[in-house]
Amino acid sequence: MRLVKIGIASVNTTVGAFQQNTDRVLEMARKMAAEDVTLGVFPEQVIAGYPAEDLVQWQGFIDHQWPELERFAKQTAAHATVYIVGVAVAHQGVRLNCA
């Protein structure tokens, strides 16, 4: 029987600091992978820093999250750990908070 090891991250983010927030998440992801974590879970809006009003008012705020999510995915692709990372996306004019 294979055991599942879950890592739950508490990340001190800065609103709008997409690159720095992703750097923090990547650092934690590397630590989780080194500790053989099976599933690494990060907070919602971890890349953006969680400003609900910005999700409503500025499309650019959502657009800045996608490249950082792609960077995270590329840098963790070789890890055996599966990660859940919260971001916002826009699809057909609807803004969604998702993982």
C-alpha positions as CSV (number, residue, x, y, z in Angstrom):
1,M,0.0,0.0,0.0
2,R,1.4,3.4,-1.0
3,L,1.0,6.2,1.5
4,V,0.1,9.7,0.5
5,K,2.1,12.6,2.0
6,I,0.3,16.0,1.8
7,G,2.1,19.3,2.2
8,I,0.0,22.3,3.0
9,A,1.8,25.6,2.4
10,S,1.2,28.9,4.2
11,V,2.7,31.5,2.0
12,N,3.3,35.2,3.0
13,T,2.4,36.9,-0.3
14,T,2.4,40.5,-1.4
15,V,-0.5,41.8,-3.4
16,G,0.5,42.3,-7.1
17,A,4.1,40.9,-6.6
18,F,3.5,38.1,-9.1
19,Q,7.2,37.1,-9.7
20,Q,8.2,37.3,-6.0
21,N,5.1,35.4,-4.9
22,T,5.9,32.7,-7.5
23,D,9.5,32.6,-6.3
24,R,8.3,31.9,-2.8
25,V,5.9,29.2,-4.0
26,L,8.7,27.6,-6.1
27,E,11.0,27.5,-3.0
28,M,8.3,25.7,-1.0
29,A,7.5,23.4,-3.9
30,R,11.2,22.3,-4.1
31,K,11.2,21.6,-0.3
32,M,8.1,19.6,-0.7
33,A,9.6,17.6,-3.5
34,A,12.8,17.0,-1.5
35,E,10.6,15.6,1.3
36,D,8.8,13.2,-1.0
37,V,5.4,15.0,-0.6
38,T,2.8,13.4,-2.9
39,L,0.4,16.4,-3.0
40,G,1.5,20.0,-2.3
41,V,-1.4,22.4,-1.7
42,F,-1.0,26.2,-1.9
43,P,-3.6,28.9,-1.0
44,E,-6.0,30.4,-3.5
45,Q,-4.7,33.5,-5.2
46,V,-1.1,32.6,-4.1
47,I,0.5,34.0,-7.2
48,A,-1.5,37.3,-7.1
49,G,-1.5,37.8,-3.3
50,Y,-5.3,37.7,-3.0
51,P,-6.9,41.1,-3.6
52,A,-10.5,40.4,-4.4
53,E,-11.2,44.0,-5.5
54,D,-8.4,43.7,-8.1
55,L,-10.0,40.6,-9.6
56,V,-13.2,42.6,-10.3
57,Q,-11.6,45.9,-11.5
58,W,-8.5,45.1,-13.5
59,Q,-8.3,42.4,-16.2
60,G,-4.5,43.0,-16.4
61,F,-4.2,41.7,-12.8
62,I,-5.6,38.4,-13.9
63,D,-3.5,38.3,-17.1
64,H,-0.2,38.7,-15.1
65,Q,-0.9,35.4,-13.2
66,W,-0.8,33.1,-16.2
67,P,2.8,33.5,-17.2
68,E,3.9,33.0,-13.6
69,L,1.7,29.8,-13.4
70,E,3.4,28.6,-16.5
71,R,6.8,29.4,-15.0
72,F,5.9,27.4,-11.9
73,A,4.7,24.5,-14.0
74,K,7.9,24.4,-16.1
75,Q,10.2,24.5,-13.0
76,T,8.3,21.8,-11.2
77,A,7.6,19.5,-14.1
78,A,10.3,17.0,-13.1
79,H,9.0,16.8,-9.5
80,A,7.1,13.6,-8.5
81,T,4.9,15.9,-6.4
82,V,1.5,17.1,-7.7
83,Y,0.8,20.7,-6.8
84,I,-2.5,22.6,-6.4
85,V,-1.8,26.4,-6.9
86,G,-4.6,28.9,-6.7
87,V,-5.0,31.6,-9.4
88,A,-7.7,33.6,-11.1
89,V,-8.5,33.1,-14.8
90,A,-10.8,34.9,-17.2
91,H,-12.8,32.9,-19.7
92,Q,-15.5,34.3,-22.0
93,G,-15.7,37.5,-20.0
94,V,-16.1,35.6,-16.7
95,R,-13.5,35.9,-13.9
96,L,-13.0,32.7,-11.9
97,N,-10.9,32.0,-8.8
98,C,-9.6,28.5,-9.3
99,A,-6.8,26.0,-8.7
